[in-house]
Amino acid sequence: MLSQKKQRILDELSYEELFDAILCLEREQYVNAPIDVRRAIYQAWMDRDDIVGFLDYEVLNNIEYKLGIENKHWETSKDRLFVDMDGTLAEFKPCRTIETLYEKGYFSKLAPLENVVAAVQTHVEEQNFDVYILSAYLADSPYALQEKEEWLEEHLPEIDTKHWIFCPCGEDKSLYIPGGVSKRDYLLDDYTHNLLRWEKAGGKGIKLMNGINGKKGIWQGARVYAEREPETLAVDIKKTMNQDKLKLQRDGQGLRR
């Protein structure tokens, strides 16, 4: 517990002063402050009801590493990339009737989009960020979920099964993310509807252009192209994520001035 004098001083700090304290950019004395002071600063900052509170997510990593305060909102210090399957990792196969989707073997036999699969494998190996599978499945199909799992075991065994997330078709993918979606969560998907929902939840969308989508021009955000060589595609994905991170940092610095 803080003394009444320290607590009174803390209560009188503005949101911006608390923000600076958290970032340790201008008030380096906070770095060496006792743990109770640092925790109190953090709690006061999180409790402050302010219009720029959306910056909370941006500075969580700074809090964890620079102030030594355990942050319960994050399971990882890395950005997370969630990757769709149908039309993104696997080729979209047109079918004449919806009954075709319920046939045994439909999902397990989908051809992989080799360049995309290889690009994702590169990021799993380099561990630049945590890679997850996020795919919708036909909940009333006796084969769909099992066949999607078999497909991943064959084509992307590098991704741990703990990083597989499946949700029923038609549902909002963002609702199935452990801990919720944050500004450090990216979705690589070929379907604009999924991307718009994702961004509404607070994440960032990256549209995969697979040669048959993107004709309506609705999506105005980041995009990458499936026909590019794996190395180039992997760089494009990483560059998109890094550019967005730099933009967030610049926006945060602008608000602090």
N, C-alpha and C positions, 0 to 999 in steps of 0.2 A: 504493500500500500504506500502511496505517495504521501508526503506530509501535506498539510493543508496549504502551506505557502506554495509548494511546488505545483499542487493541483490547481491553485488559483492562477498561477502564471500560465499553466498549460491551457486553462479554460479561456484565457484572454488572447491566445494566439489566433491569428486569422487562418482560414482554410489554406491560403497560399503559403503561409509560414509552416503549417503542418506538412503541406505537400513538399516543400523544400527540405524539411527535416527528414522525411521519409526517403527522399532521393539522396540525401547526404551530399548535395552539390554545393550548397552555400553555407551550411551549418555543420561543419565537420565535427564540431564538439559533440554532436549527438552520437557519433560512431562509438565513442569510448564511454558513453553514459552508462550508468548501472542498468541492468536488465529491466528493473521495474520501471525506470524512466522510459526506456525504449518501448516497452510494451504499452505503457500508458500513452505515449505519443501515437503509436500505431492504432490503438483502440479509439483514441480521440479522433483521429483522422478518418477511420472507418465509420464512426458514428455520426460524423458531421453531415448534416443534410444539405447538400450543395448541388447546384445545377451541373457542375463539372465532375460529378461523382463517377461518370463513366470512365474516367481515367484510372479508376481503381485497378482494373485488369492490367493496364499497361505497366504499372509499377510493381506488380506483385513479385516479379523476379528480382527487382532491385531491393525490395524489402527483405526477401529471403536471404540473399547473398550479402548485402551491405549492412543490414541491421541485425542479422542473425535471429530473426523472429520467424518461428515456424508458421507457415501460412496454410491454413486448412482448406483453402479454396482450390489448391492445385495438387494433382497427383504426380506431376512431372514438371521439371523446369524447362522442358523443351516445347516448341510449337508442336501441334498435332495436325497431321494430314490424314483426312478420311477419304477413302477412295471407293467410288461406286463400282459395281460390277457390270451389269447389263448395259452395253453400249459404250462402256468406258474401258473395262479390262477385257470384256468378251464382246465379240461382234454381235451386233443386233441382227437377228435372223427373222425377216418378215414371215408372217404366217397368215394363211387365208382365213382361218377361223380361230376364235379364242380357245376352242377345244384343243388345238395343237399345243398350247402352252401347258396343258395338263397331261400330255403324253409322257410316258416313262422315257427318260433319256434326253428330253429336250434340252434341259439346262446343263447337264453333264457333258453334252457333246458340242456345246457352243465353242466356236474357234476363238482362241485368244487374239486380242489385238497385240501382236508381238512387241511392237515398239513401246506401247504403254506399259505392258507387263515388265519389260526390261528396264524401263525408266524407274518404275516403282521399286524393282529389285535393287537398283543402284542406291536409292535413298534408304532402303532398309539396311543395306550393307554399310553405307557411310554413316548412318545414325545421325544425320543432320537434324532430324526431328522424328517424333514417334509416328509410325505409319499404322493406320487402322483400315480395315475393310468395313464399309457401311453400305449394306445392300438390302433392298426390299425383296420380299418373296411372297408367293401366293400361299396365304395361310391355309386355304382350303384344298391345297394340292398335297397328295400323299408322297410326292417325290421332290418337289422344288427345293425345300431347305436342305435335305440330305444331298441332293445333287450339286447344289451350290458349294457345300462343304467339300464334296469330292473334287469339284473343279479347282478349288483353292489348294487342296492338298497336292494336286497334280501340277498346277501351273505357278503357284506362289507359296511353296512350302516354307519360304523364309519368314513369312509373317506368322507369329505365334497365334494359336487359336484363341488366346485370351484377348487378342486384338481384332477378333471377328465380331461384328455387330450386325444383327439382322432384325428387320422390322417388317410388319405386314404391309403389303402393297397399299398405297393410298394414304398411309399415315405420314406424319411429319417426322422426318429422320432426326431432326434436332432434339426431339423429345426422348430419344433413346441413348443420348450421350452421357456417359458417367460424369457426374459433377456439373452437367449442363454445358452449353456452348459458350465460349468466350471469344474475345478478339484474337486469340492466339490459335484458334481452331479453323482449319481450312478444309473445304469440301471440293474434291475433284469429281465432277459429275457432268454427264452429257445432257441432262434435262434441266431446262431453265426453271421450271416450277420448284424443283428441289433446291436449287441454288437461291432462289428468292426467299424461300422459307428459311433457309440457313442464315442468310444475311439478316433477316428480320429477327432471328433469335440472337444475333450478336456476332456471328462468325463471318468469315470471308469466303466467297465462292470463286472457283476457277472452273470455267467451262471447257470441257474437252470437245473440240471440234472433230467429229469422226467421219465427216464426209457426207452425212445424210441429215445432219441437224443444223440449226442456226439459220434457217431460211426466213424466219419471220422477223428477225432483228429485234426481238424483245430484250435479250440480254445485252447489257451495255458494260458489263464488268470485265474482269480479267479472263483471258482465254489462252489455251495452248492447243497444238495441232497434232493429232494422232499420226499423221503421215511422216512426221519428222523422225530423223534417226534417234535411237534411244538416248545417246549421249546428249544430243541437242535438246530433246524433250525434257530430260532430267534437269538440265541447266535452266530451261525455260520455267519449269515448275519452281525450282529453288529461287530463281531471280524474281519471280512474281511474289513469292512469300517475303523475300528480303526487301523488295521495294515497298511493300505494304508496311512492313515493320519500320522502315526508315520514315515513311510518311507519318505514322503514329508518333514517332519520336519527335519529328519536327512540329507536329500539331501540339504536342504536349509542351514543348519549349516555347511555342508562340503564346500559349495560354499563360505561361508563367511570367512572361515579360511584362 
